[in-house]
Amino acid sequence: MSNFFTRSKDDMKYLFKNKEELSKKERKRKRRGWGTLIGLILVLIQLIVSGLLLFNIFKLDILPLKYLIAVNAFLLLIFLYDFTSQFTKAHIIGKILAVLMSGVIVFIYLVSSKLDSVLNKLNLPEINTDIVDVVVLADDKASSLNDLANYKFAYNSTASNANVKTAFDSVKSELNKSSLELAEYKSWDDLVTAFYDNTEVQAIVMNDSMLKVVASQYEDFDTKVKIIKQYEYKKLVTVQKSNVNVKKEPFIIYVSGISSEDGADSALSNNALSDVNIVAVINPETKQILLVTTPRDSYIKITGPDGRKGYDKLTHAGNYGVEASMDTLQNLYGIDIDYYVKINFTGCVSVVDALGGITIDSEVEFTCGEDASPIPYHFVKGPNECDGEMAVAFSRERHAFAAGDFQRGRNQTAAIKGILQKATSPAILTKYSAVLDAVSDMFLTNIPTSTISDLVKLQLSDGTAWNIQTYSIEGSTQPPAGQGPAYLEITGLRGASVVYPYADSINTAIQLMSKIQNGDVFDVDEYVDSLNNNSN
């Protein structure tokens, strides 16, 4: 090789000499010189893109040490071969290999850069947005805030947070009327009645997230009003950081699905009803995941505006931020939730499609109705191959079941289980880029990038499939004996349709979570059956 190196070095002397001044032999040496130079440039490009890729890999920190060593060794060996081959008869092979490797490395670099971008986007400090509306009746002649100078304003003090009064102060300031007063009502019955009468109350100041809540009790309330003015208030979500070692210690994630029945999803940063409420208990040592679903209409003690607590629907806690939902579930189950993930549930369409579809194991056979999807998808009992639209329709349907929202909760858990199974399978490798594009606007989480990296490394180090099990809280839609219609203490609604969770079901969920955390390896269905048999 030294002879080839020396010859190549000598050939370089002829690179910039005039062709006409050279002999035939010298021209040949000039061509060889240019060939060597081009080869070295190609190898240099290979070295540069390899360096960029390694920088990204170290920055992402997702490869286990054994893979990291292997990647570095492979890139180094290929580089050395391509470099040294430029001074041998194999220089053509070295050039071709340098071009091919550079192309492959650039592709992997772009994918890793996309992953870095997605992780950074997911981990932006969550700015919670609370929107306050000033509303009048839909047929009111007023079209702007200036038209409300002589109107009588009111609010529901039970269901409102501090931003409502702040918004009203802004109204007074903009109208330059310090004498304006905000009448206080403690129930929506009284406030809505007075508002519809349009004498004592002509404008309501209310949180925008409450529009759908009130409309669920007072038919078409959201269409009988019009919004004259909106105010936005932003604050940083403050959830205590967890120090759990996710590679060795059990941890808990709260999964909040933001989705409305008509499919019009709220922005993830906005306060909104949480229609999907799943507590995921994960043990990395035993590779077990337990998904516990709590019905959205569960009548439990929730955390409401400014930390106030009262019996209300679980879904309404989402109106006051993800912290309120987490606090509610922590109190219900006596657990500490380490992280949260907010999901734009309709956004699951793009994720499922990017995964190439998922398999959902349905407990029952049914056909979804118009509320769930414009297409009447039919699902069989057992495995169903679903694309994105089918998966969301499967998760939305509830009217087709005698069990109503209970079955919908179990279906939502089954859909998420299908996504997890596909996302942790080898099939994800061929769809990596498309999945990253899909999830970038669908998720919001407080899981640190370093923790996500640890989870990826864990999965790469141990390809053992996760044992994903589910449990759904059961309850009754009928009030306990001697108890009248439910009163929602936070939102101030009476006679709302709620679910009364069974105490035994909640206790079972607590036991299951504890067993997963303690490292017990078991089958949830068998364990629950044994509890039921012992109680009988």
C-alpha positions as a Python dict, from the first residue, in 0.01 Angstrom:
ca = {
    (1, 'M'): (0, 0, 0),
    (2, 'S'): (295, 232, 72),
    (3, 'N'): (393, 218, -294),
    (4, 'F'): (40, 312, -396),
    (5, 'F'): (41, 594, -142),
    (6, 'T'): (371, 728, -268),
    (7, 'R'): (256, 701, -629),
    (8, 'S'): (-72, 879, -550),
    (9, 'K'): (120, 1153, -374),
    (10, 'D'): (340, 1196, -681),
    (11, 'D'): (34, 1194, -909),
    (12, 'M'): (-104, 1495, -719),
    (13, 'K'): (183, 1707, -852),
    (14, 'Y'): (25, 1702, -1197),
    (15, 'L'): (-329, 1812, -1091),
    (16, 'F'): (-305, 2173, -1199),
    (17, 'K'): (-50, 2149, -1476),
    (18, 'N'): (-149, 2238, -1830),
    (19, 'K'): (-254, 1925, -2017),
    (20, 'E'): (-77, 2034, -2337),
    (21, 'E'): (255, 2055, -2155),
    (22, 'L'): (236, 1697, -2029),
    (23, 'S'): (349, 1374, -2186),
    (24, 'K'): (108, 1086, -2236),
    (25, 'K'): (235, 917, -1920),
    (26, 'E'): (209, 1240, -1722),
    (27, 'R'): (-148, 1293, -1842),
    (28, 'K'): (-234, 948, -1715),
    (29, 'R'): (-83, 1037, -1382),
    (30, 'K'): (-287, 1359, -1379),
    (31, 'R'): (-609, 1157, -1432),
    (32, 'R'): (-507, 925, -1152),
    (33, 'G'): (-438, 1226, -932),
    (34, 'W'): (-782, 1370, -997),
    (35, 'G'): (-935, 1029, -927),
    (36, 'T'): (-754, 1013, -593),
    (37, 'L'): (-856, 1369, -506),
    (38, 'I'): (-1222, 1304, -589),
    (39, 'G'): (-1208, 985, -383),
    (40, 'L'): (-1060, 1171, -87),
    (41, 'I'): (-1328, 1440, -116),
    (42, 'L'): (-1598, 1172, -115),
    (43, 'V'): (-1439, 1010, 189),
    (44, 'L'): (-1414, 1350, 360),
    (45, 'I'): (-1786, 1404, 300),
    (46, 'Q'): (-1848, 1060, 447),
    (47, 'L'): (-1641, 1156, 752),
    (48, 'I'): (-1830, 1484, 800),
    (49, 'V'): (-2179, 1331, 777),
    (50, 'S'): (-2065, 1045, 1005),
    (51, 'G'): (-1954, 1305, 1259),
    (52, 'L'): (-2289, 1485, 1237),
    (53, 'L'): (-2474, 1158, 1284),
    (54, 'L'): (-2264, 1059, 1585),
    (55, 'F'): (-2322, 1404, 1736),
    (56, 'N'): (-2698, 1353, 1701),
    (57, 'I'): (-2679, 1001, 1842),
    (58, 'F'): (-2486, 1118, 2148),
    (59, 'K'): (-2723, 1413, 2189),
    (60, 'L'): (-3034, 1192, 2173),
    (61, 'D'): (-2875, 934, 2404),
    (62, 'I'): (-3115, 658, 2299),
    (63, 'L'): (-2872, 381, 2206),
    (64, 'P'): (-2757, 127, 2465),
    (65, 'L'): (-2379, 120, 2512),
    (66, 'K'): (-2331, -205, 2316),
    (67, 'Y'): (-2511, -58, 2014),
    (68, 'L'): (-2324, 271, 2049),
    (69, 'I'): (-1990, 90, 2042),
    (70, 'A'): (-2102, -117, 1743),
    (71, 'V'): (-2213, 191, 1546),
    (72, 'N'): (-1888, 375, 1616),
    (73, 'A'): (-1679, 72, 1523),
    (74, 'F'): (-1874, 15, 1201),
    (75, 'L'): (-1848, 380, 1090),
    (76, 'L'): (-1476, 387, 1172),
    (77, 'L'): (-1399, 65, 984),
    (78, 'I'): (-1595, 174, 677),
    (79, 'F'): (-1420, 511, 681),
    (80, 'L'): (-1074, 352, 710),
    (81, 'Y'): (-1148, 114, 425),
    (82, 'D'): (-1283, 387, 196),
    (83, 'F'): (-987, 613, 280),
    (84, 'T'): (-712, 355, 231),
    (85, 'S'): (-876, 211, -80),
    (86, 'Q'): (-811, 541, -260),
    (87, 'F'): (-443, 443, -265),
    (88, 'T'): (-505, 90, -393),
    (89, 'K'): (-655, -81, -695),
    (90, 'A'): (-986, -99, -504),
    (91, 'H'): (-1031, 279, -519),
    (92, 'I'): (-1342, 249, -740),
    (93, 'I'): (-1513, 26, -481),
    (94, 'G'): (-1410, 273, -211),
    (95, 'K'): (-1564, 563, -403),
    (96, 'I'): (-1891, 379, -463),
    (97, 'L'): (-1906, 271, -99),
    (98, 'A'): (-1834, 626, 21),
    (99, 'V'): (-2123, 762, -187),
    (100, 'L'): (-2362, 490, -71),
    (101, 'M'): (-2261, 525, 294),
    (102, 'S'): (-2293, 903, 281),
    (103, 'G'): (-2646, 868, 144),
    (104, 'V'): (-2746, 619, 413),
    (105, 'I'): (-2586, 825, 688),
    (106, 'V'): (-2757, 1146, 570),
    (107, 'F'): (-3093, 966, 575),
    (108, 'I'): (-3037, 836, 929),
    (109, 'Y'): (-2913, 1181, 1034),
    (110, 'L'): (-3232, 1343, 904),
    (111, 'V'): (-3448, 1089, 1089),
    (112, 'S'): (-3251, 1142, 1411),
    (113, 'S'): (-3282, 1519, 1368),
    (114, 'K'): (-3657, 1479, 1325),
    (115, 'L'): (-3671, 1271, 1643),
    (116, 'D'): (-3473, 1540, 1826),
    (117, 'S'): (-3715, 1804, 1698),
    (118, 'V'): (-4020, 1603, 1807),
    (119, 'L'): (-3877, 1538, 2153),
    (120, 'N'): (-3800, 1907, 2197),
    (121, 'K'): (-4150, 1996, 2083),
    (122, 'L'): (-4308, 1748, 2323),
    (123, 'N'): (-4105, 1886, 2609),
    (124, 'L'): (-4169, 2255, 2563),
    (125, 'P'): (-4289, 2408, 2891),
    (126, 'E'): (-4665, 2359, 2880),
    (127, 'I'): (-4844, 2690, 2877),
    (128, 'N'): (-5199, 2628, 2992),
    (129, 'T'): (-5453, 2853, 2819),
    (130, 'D'): (-5775, 2947, 2993),
    (131, 'I'): (-6027, 3128, 2772),
    (132, 'V'): (-6301, 3343, 2925),
    (133, 'D'): (-6606, 3433, 2716),
    (134, 'V'): (-6848, 3720, 2736),
    (135, 'V'): (-7171, 3580, 2591),
    (136, 'V'): (-7516, 3713, 2509),
    (137, 'L'): (-7820, 3544, 2356),
    (138, 'A'): (-7777, 3447, 1993),
    (139, 'D'): (-8059, 3678, 1879),
    (140, 'D'): (-7929, 3974, 2079),
    (141, 'K'): (-7862, 4282, 1864),
    (142, 'A'): (-7525, 4343, 2027),
    (143, 'S'): (-7229, 4269, 1800),
    (144, 'S'): (-6935, 4406, 1997),
    (145, 'L'): (-6831, 4476, 2353),
    (146, 'N'): (-6916, 4846, 2312),
    (147, 'D'): (-7282, 4748, 2266),
    (148, 'L'): (-7287, 4604, 2619),
    (149, 'A'): (-7220, 4929, 2805),
    (150, 'N'): (-7561, 4921, 2978),
    (151, 'Y'): (-7604, 4544, 3007),
    (152, 'K'): (-7640, 4351, 3331),
    (153, 'F'): (-7356, 4100, 3375),
    (154, 'A'): (-7350, 3785, 3584),
    (155, 'Y'): (-7136, 3478, 3651),
    (156, 'N'): (-7153, 3145, 3830),
    (157, 'S'): (-6922, 3176, 4131),
    (158, 'T'): (-6931, 2801, 4197),
    (159, 'A'): (-6797, 2697, 3856),
    (160, 'S'): (-6572, 2992, 3775),
    (161, 'N'): (-6205, 3045, 3843),
    (162, 'A'): (-6030, 3372, 3924),
    (163, 'N'): (-5986, 3458, 3556),
    (164, 'V'): (-6359, 3528, 3519),
    (165, 'K'): (-6342, 3826, 3755),
    (166, 'T'): (-6018, 3936, 3591),
    (167, 'A'): (-6194, 3930, 3254),
    (168, 'F'): (-6482, 4134, 3392),
    (169, 'D'): (-6234, 4394, 3518),
    (170, 'S'): (-6108, 4415, 3161),
    (171, 'V'): (-6466, 4461, 3038),
    (172, 'K'): (-6515, 4753, 3276),
    (173, 'S'): (-6184, 4904, 3170),
    (174, 'E'): (-6256, 4873, 2797),
    (175, 'L'): (-6603, 5020, 2840),
    (176, 'N'): (-6467, 5284, 3078),
    (177, 'K'): (-6751, 5204, 3320),
    (178, 'S'): (-6619, 5141, 3670),
    (179, 'S'): (-6975, 5127, 3801),
    (180, 'L'): (-7057, 4805, 3617),
    (181, 'E'): (-7138, 4518, 3852),
    (182, 'L'): (-7108, 4143, 3813),
    (183, 'A'): (-7405, 3965, 3971),
    (184, 'E'): (-7320, 3640, 4149),
    (185, 'Y'): (-7516, 3318, 4098),
    (186, 'K'): (-7434, 2987, 4266),
    (187, 'S'): (-7628, 2753, 4035),
    (188, 'W'): (-7666, 2727, 3660),
    (189, 'D'): (-8042, 2669, 3701),
    (190, 'D'): (-8091, 3016, 3842),
    (191, 'L'): (-7837, 3183, 3613),
    (192, 'V'): (-7958, 3025, 3287),
    (193, 'T'): (-8324, 3096, 3375),
    (194, 'A'): (-8243, 3461, 3444),
    (195, 'F'): (-8031, 3480, 3129),
    (196, 'Y'): (-8304, 3338, 2906),
    (197, 'D'): (-8552, 3583, 3064),
    (198, 'N'): (-8301, 3854, 2961),
    (199, 'T'): (-8409, 4104, 3223),
    (200, 'E'): (-8187, 4060, 3530),
    (201, 'V'): (-7905, 3905, 3328),
    (202, 'Q'): (-7819, 4007, 2973),
    (203, 'A'): (-7458, 3891, 2951),
    (204, 'I'): (-7268, 3606, 3117),
    (205, 'V'): (-6897, 3600, 3183),
    (206, 'M'): (-6785, 3235, 3186),
    (207, 'N'): (-6495, 3005, 3115),
    (208, 'D'): (-6507, 2887, 2755),
    (209, 'S'): (-6450, 2528, 2867),
    (210, 'M'): (-6785, 2545, 3050),
    (211, 'L'): (-6991, 2602, 2734),
    (212, 'K'): (-7014, 2232, 2647),
    (213, 'V'): (-7069, 2143, 3012),
    (214, 'V'): (-7370, 2373, 3043),
    (215, 'A'): (-7498, 2265, 2701),
    (216, 'S'): (-7499, 1903, 2819),
    (217, 'Q'): (-7756, 2000, 3083),
    (218, 'Y'): (-7943, 2279, 2903),
    (219, 'E'): (-8016, 2166, 2548),
    (220, 'D'): (-7825, 2354, 2279),
    (221, 'F'): (-7705, 2620, 2522),
    (222, 'D'): (-7389, 2661, 2315),
    (223, 'T'): (-7596, 2740, 2003),
    (224, 'K'): (-7838, 2971, 2186),
    (225, 'V'): (-7559, 3209, 2279),
    (226, 'K'): (-7300, 3406, 2087),
    (227, 'I'): (-6958, 3511, 2204),
    (228, 'I'): (-6902, 3885, 2200),
    (229, 'K'): (-6553, 3891, 2345),
    (230, 'Q'): (-6287, 3641, 2452),
    (231, 'Y'): (-5996, 3686, 2690),
    (232, 'E'): (-5702, 3446, 2711),
    (233, 'Y'): (-5502, 3383, 3025),
    (234, 'K'): (-5186, 3175, 3007),
    (235, 'K'): (-4991, 3014, 3288),
    (236, 'L'): (-4712, 2761, 3314),
    (237, 'V'): (-4832, 2415, 3413),
    (238, 'T'): (-4666, 2335, 3743),
    (239, 'V'): (-4653, 1960, 3804),
    (240, 'Q'): (-4394, 1835, 4051),
    (241, 'K'): (-4102, 1674, 3873),
    (242, 'S'): (-4047, 1303, 3929),
    (243, 'N'): (-3704, 1158, 4007),
    (244, 'V'): (-3801, 798, 3931),
    (245, 'N'): (-3547, 581, 3748),
    (246, 'V'): (-3771, 450, 3470),
    (247, 'K'): (-3518, 181, 3371),
    (248, 'K'): (-3546, 6, 3708),
    (249, 'E'): (-3832, 150, 3914),
    (250, 'P'): (-4210, 131, 3859),
    (251, 'F'): (-4370, 458, 3750),
    (252, 'I'): (-4717, 590, 3672),
    (253, 'I'): (-4835, 799, 3377),
    (254, 'Y'): (-5171, 973, 3352),
    (255, 'V'): (-5308, 962, 2998),
    (256, 'S'): (-5564, 1234, 2927),
    (257, 'G'): (-5756, 1218, 2600),
    (258, 'I'): (-5896, 1549, 2486),
    (259, 'S'): (-6182, 1474, 2249),
    (260, 'S'): (-6544, 1576, 2210),
    (261, 'E'): (-6827, 1355, 2091),
    (262, 'D'): (-6870, 1557, 1771),
    (263, 'G'): (-6505, 1513, 1688),
    (264, 'A'): (-6411, 1879, 1729),
    (265, 'D'): (-6102, 1843, 1946),
    (266, 'S'): (-5976, 2121, 2166),
    (267, 'A'): (-5622, 2250, 2141),
    (268, 'L'): (-5401, 2055, 2380),
    (269, 'S'): (-5290, 2371, 2557),
    (270, 'N'): (-5648, 2477, 2632),
    (271, 'N'): (-5847, 2377, 2937),
    (272, 'A'): (-6100, 2122, 2814),
    (273, 'L'): (-6301, 1818, 2916),
    (274, 'S'): (-6087, 1508, 2956),
    (275, 'D'): (-6290, 1233, 2789),
    (276, 'V'): (-6026, 964, 2827),
    (277, 'N'): (-5875, 909, 3172),
    (278, 'I'): (-5625, 626, 3193),
    (279, 'V'): (-5374, 556, 3467),
    (280, 'A'): (-5084, 356, 3324),
    (281, 'V'): (-4877, 170, 3585),
    (282, 'I'): (-4548, 52, 3434),
    (283, 'N'): (-4290, -186, 3580),
    (284, 'P'): (-3974, -190, 3364),
    (285, 'E'): (-3825, -487, 3550),
    (286, 'T'): (-4117, -724, 3484),
    (287, 'K'): (-4210, -556, 3151),
    (288, 'Q'): (-4572, -523, 3268),
    (289, 'I'): (-4810, -236, 3196),
    (290, 'L'): (-5150, -198, 3362),
    (291, 'L'): (-5396, 43, 3203),
    (292, 'V'): (-5673, 145, 3444),
    (293, 'T'): (-5968, 329, 3291),
    (294, 'T'): (-6192, 552, 3500),
    (295, 'P'): (-6525, 649, 3335),
    (296, 'R'): (-6536, 1014, 3236),
    (297, 'D'): (-6870, 1066, 3414),
    (298, 'S'): (-6752, 916, 3745),
    (299, 'Y'): (-6908, 1108, 4034),
    (300, 'I'): (-6607, 1156, 4257),
    (301, 'K'): (-6436, 1431, 4450),
    (302, 'I'): (-6252, 1638, 4189),
    (303, 'T'): (-6014, 1928, 4215),
    (304, 'G'): (-6181, 2237, 4070),
    (305, 'P'): (-6109, 2608, 4030),
    (306, 'D'): (-5821, 2740, 4239),
    (307, 'G'): (-5780, 2406, 4417),
    (308, 'R'): (-6137, 2381, 4550),
    (309, 'K'): (-6264, 2026, 4589),
    (310, 'G'): (-6613, 1883, 4555),
    (311, 'Y'): (-6811, 1595, 4410),
    (312, 'D'): (-6845, 1630, 4035),
    (313, 'K'): (-6775, 1446, 3711),
    (314, 'L'): (-6416, 1337, 3657),
    (315, 'T'): (-6421, 1480, 3303),
    (316, 'H'): (-6491, 1829, 3443),
    (317, 'A'): (-6157, 1834, 3625),
    (318, 'G'): (-5996, 1877, 3283),
    (319, 'N'): (-6162, 2216, 3259),
    (320, 'Y'): (-5924, 2337, 3528),
    (321, 'G'): (-5604, 2196, 3382),
    (322, 'V'): (-5418, 1866, 3369),
    (323, 'E'): (-5295, 1926, 3725),
    (324, 'A'): (-5655, 1914, 3849),
    (325, 'S'): (-5720, 1581, 3674),
    (326, 'M'): (-5397, 1434, 3812),
    (327, 'D'): (-5476, 1552, 4162),
    (328, 'T'): (-5826, 1404, 4137),
    (329, 'L'): (-5701, 1058, 4036),
    (330, 'Q'): (-5417, 1061, 4289),
    (331, 'N'): (-5671, 1123, 4565),
    (332, 'L'): (-5907, 856, 4429),
    (333, 'Y'): (-5648, 577, 4414),
    (334, 'G'): (-5400, 691, 4677),
    (335, 'I'): (-5112, 698, 4428),
    (336, 'D'): (-4842, 937, 4312),
    (337, 'I'): (-4853, 1003, 3937),
    (338, 'D'): (-4508, 1067, 3795),
    (339, 'Y'): (-4593, 1201, 3448),
    (340, 'Y'): (-4880, 1295, 3224),
    (341, 'V'): (-4947, 1265, 2853),
    (342, 'K'): (-5223, 1468, 2690),
    (343, 'I'): (-5351, 1323, 2365),
    (344, 'N'): (-5549, 1484, 2089),
    (345, 'F'): (-5762, 1172, 2043),
    (346, 'T'): (-5873, 1251, 1690),
    (347, 'G'): (-5504, 1294, 1615),
    (348, 'C'): (-5478, 918, 1670),
    (349, 'V'): (-5603, 881, 1313),
    (350, 'S'): (-5270, 993, 1170),
    (351, 'V'): (-5066, 794, 1423),
    (352, 'V'): (-5254, 468, 1357),
    (353, 'D'): (-5224, 522, 981),
    (354, 'A'): (-4852, 597, 1016),
    (355, 'L'): (-4812, 271, 1206),
    (356, 'G'): (-4974, 91, 914),
    (357, 'G'): (-5290, 17, 1115),
    (358, 'I'): (-5335, -160, 1447),
    (359, 'T'): (-5512, -468, 1578),
    (360, 'I'): (-5787, -397, 1832),
    (361, 'D'): (-5927, -684, 2035),
    (362, 'S'): (-6296, -603, 2087),
    (363, 'E'): (-6490, -750, 2378),
    (364, 'V'): (-6818, -726, 2187),
    (365, 'E'): (-6956, -716, 1833),
    (366, 'F'): (-7114, -386, 1730),
    (367, 'T'): (-7167, -132, 1454),
    (368, 'C'): (-7085, 229, 1534),
    (369, 'G'): (-7344, 503, 1490),
    (370, 'E'): (-7332, 852, 1341),
    (371, 'D'): (-7216, 1011, 1666),
    (372, 'A'): (-6896, 808, 1644),
    (373, 'S'): (-6839, 813, 1268),
    (374, 'P'): (-7019, 903, 944),
    (375, 'I'): (-6923, 553, 826),
    (376, 'P'): (-7103, 267, 1007),
    (377, 'Y'): (-6797, 55, 1076),
    (378, 'H'): (-6873, -298, 1195),
    (379, 'F'): (-6650, -458, 1458),
    (380, 'V'): (-6646, -826, 1543),
    (381, 'K'): (-6580, -978, 1882),
    (382, 'G'): (-6209, -1050, 1888),
    (383, 'P'): (-5929, -906, 1671),
    (384, 'N'): (-6014, -622, 1429),
    (385, 'E'): (-5764, -477, 1183),
    (386, 'C'): (-5821, -101, 1200),
    (387, 'D'): (-5694, 204, 1020),
    (388, 'G'): (-5696, 545, 1190),
    (389, 'E'): (-6059, 635, 1118),
    (390, 'M'): (-6181, 296, 1234),
    (391, 'A'): (-5975, 312, 1554),
    (392, 'V'): (-6119, 650, 1652),
    (393, 'A'): (-6473, 539, 1564),
    (394, 'F'): (-6418, 229, 1780),
    (395, 'S'): (-6307, 454, 2066),
    (396, 'R'): (-6593, 706, 2036),
    (397, 'E'): (-6895, 473, 2019),
    (398, 'R'): (-7107, 434, 2331),
    (399, 'H'): (-7475, 432, 2224),
    (400, 'A'): (-7445, 83, 2073),
    (401, 'F'): (-7383, -69, 2416),
    (402, 'A'): (-7612, -145, 2707),
    (403, 'A'): (-7309, -65, 2925),
    (404, 'G'): (-7277, 276, 2754),
    (405, 'D'): (-6978, 474, 2876),
    (406, 'F'): (-6835, 176, 3065),
    (407, 'Q'): (-6789, -13, 2739),
    (408, 'R'): (-6656, 295, 2564),
    (409, 'G'): (-6391, 328, 2834),
    (410, 'R'): (-6290, -35, 2784),
    (411, 'N'): (-6280, 21, 2407),
    (412, 'Q'): (-6057, 325, 2444),
    (413, 'T'): (-5820, 119, 2655),
    (414, 'A'): (-5823, -158, 2393),
    (415, 'A'): (-5736, 96, 2120),
    (416, 'I'): (-5446, 239, 2320),
    (417, 'K'): (-5327, -114, 2394),
    (418, 'G'): (-5329, -181, 2018),
    (419, 'I'): (-5123, 132, 1955),
    (420, 'L'): (-4871, 41, 2227),
    (421, 'Q'): (-4833, -313, 2095),
    (422, 'K'): (-4764, -191, 1742),
    (423, 'A'): (-4538, 92, 1858),
    (424, 'T'): (-4318, -144, 2064),
    (425, 'S'): (-4294, -407, 1790),
    (426, 'P'): (-4012, -435, 1531),
    (427, 'A'): (-4259, -308, 1267),
    (428, 'I'): (-4210, 46, 1402),
    (429, 'L'): (-3857, 57, 1253),
    (430, 'T'): (-3985, 74, 895),
    (431, 'K'): (-4241, 343, 977),
    (432, 'Y'): (-4031, 555, 1209),
    (433, 'S'): (-4031, 876, 1007),
    (434, 'A'): (-4406, 875, 936),
    (435, 'V'): (-4487, 808, 1301),
    (436, 'L'): (-4268, 1098, 1413),
    (437, 'D'): (-4451, 1332, 1176),
    (438, 'A'): (-4785, 1211, 1312),
    (439, 'V'): (-4712, 1243, 1684),
    (440, 'S'): (-4552, 1588, 1679),
    (441, 'D'): (-4884, 1772, 1712),
    (442, 'M'): (-5079, 1500, 1891),
    (443, 'F'): (-4900, 1467, 2224),
    (444, 'L'): (-4815, 1702, 2506),
    (445, 'T'): (-4618, 1560, 2798),
    (446, 'N'): (-4401, 1651, 3094),
    (447, 'I'): (-4187, 1338, 3055),
    (448, 'P'): (-3828, 1471, 3029),
    (449, 'T'): (-3631, 1398, 2714),
    (450, 'S'): (-3376, 1211, 2922),
    (451, 'T'): (-3650, 984, 3058),
    (452, 'I'): (-3784, 915, 2708),
    (453, 'S'): (-3427, 830, 2604),
    (454, 'D'): (-3400, 587, 2896),
    (455, 'L'): (-3724, 416, 2790),
    (456, 'V'): (-3604, 382, 2430),
    (457, 'K'): (-3271, 239, 2547),
    (458, 'L'): (-3456, -2, 2772),
    (459, 'Q'): (-3664, -131, 2482),
    (460, 'L'): (-3361, -160, 2253),
    (461, 'S'): (-3160, -342, 2519),
    (462, 'D'): (-3435, -589, 2597),
    (463, 'G'): (-3665, -661, 2305),
    (464, 'T'): (-3898, -870, 2524),
    (465, 'A'): (-4258, -781, 2447),
    (466, 'W'): (-4443, -584, 2712),
    (467, 'N'): (-4729, -758, 2889),
    (468, 'I'): (-5004, -497, 2853),
    (469, 'Q'): (-5310, -561, 3069),
    (470, 'T'): (-5622, -358, 3132),
    (471, 'Y'): (-5880, -295, 3400),
    (472, 'S'): (-6188, -73, 3387),
    (473, 'I'): (-6367, 75, 3686),
    (474, 'E'): (-6728, -41, 3707),
    (475, 'G'): (-7020, 149, 3855),
    (476, 'S'): (-7388, 232, 3833),
    (477, 'T'): (-7578, 515, 3669),
    (478, 'Q'): (-7840, 492, 3946),
    (479, 'P'): (-7784, 685, 4270),
    (480, 'P'): (-7730, 486, 4591),
    (481, 'A'): (-8040, 409, 4796),
    (482, 'G'): (-8175, 713, 4976),
    (483, 'Q'): (-7972, 954, 4763),
    (484, 'G'): (-8140, 1190, 4516),
    (485, 'P'): (-8014, 1314, 4178),
    (486, 'A'): (-7649, 1411, 4171),
    (487, 'Y'): (-7549, 1768, 4240),
    (488, 'L'): (-7222, 1870, 4077),
    (489, 'E'): (-7057, 2075, 4349),
    (490, 'I'): (-6788, 2230, 4129),
    (491, 'T'): (-6981, 2307, 3811),
    (492, 'G'): (-7306, 2385, 3995),
    (493, 'L'): (-7533, 2156, 3788),
    (494, 'R'): (-7823, 1952, 3924),
    (495, 'G'): (-7965, 1624, 3795),
    (496, 'A'): (-7673, 1552, 3560),
    (497, 'S'): (-7617, 1201, 3430),
    (498, 'V'): (-7328, 1054, 3628),
    (499, 'V'): (-7162, 723, 3708),
    (500, 'Y'): (-7133, 611, 4069),
    (501, 'P'): (-6815, 397, 4080),
    (502, 'Y'): (-6835, 82, 4289),
    (503, 'A'): (-6609, 99, 4596),
    (504, 'D'): (-6509, -264, 4539),
    (505, 'S'): (-6402, -183, 4183),
    (506, 'I'): (-6185, 108, 4299),
    (507, 'N'): (-6028, -111, 4569),
    (508, 'T'): (-5954, -381, 4310),
    (509, 'A'): (-5783, -122, 4089),
    (510, 'I'): (-5572, -11, 4386),
    (511, 'Q'): (-5470, -373, 4454),
    (512, 'L'): (-5380, -430, 4088),
    (513, 'M'): (-5168, -116, 4075),
    (514, 'S'): (-4989, -220, 4393),
    (515, 'K'): (-4917, -569, 4255),
    (516, 'I'): (-4767, -424, 3936),
    (517, 'Q'): (-4551, -185, 4139),
    (518, 'N'): (-4438, -467, 4369),
    (519, 'G'): (-4320, -670, 4070),
    (520, 'D'): (-4581, -946, 4088),
    (521, 'V'): (-4626, -1127, 3758),
    (522, 'F'): (-4988, -1224, 3711),
    (523, 'D'): (-5289, -1215, 3480),
    (524, 'V'): (-5536, -939, 3565),
    (525, 'D'): (-5846, -1128, 3451),
    (526, 'E'): (-5753, -1437, 3651),
    (527, 'Y'): (-5681, -1229, 3961),
    (528, 'V'): (-6010, -1038, 3936),
    (529, 'D'): (-6200, -1365, 3883),
    (530, 'S'): (-6039, -1509, 4196),
    (531, 'L'): (-6146, -1203, 4396),
    (532, 'N'): (-6504, -1238, 4268),
    (533, 'N'): (-6511, -1611, 4349),
    (534, 'N'): (-6382, -1551, 4702),
    (535, 'S'): (-6641, -1280, 4762),
    (536, 'N'): (-6916, -1521, 4654),
}
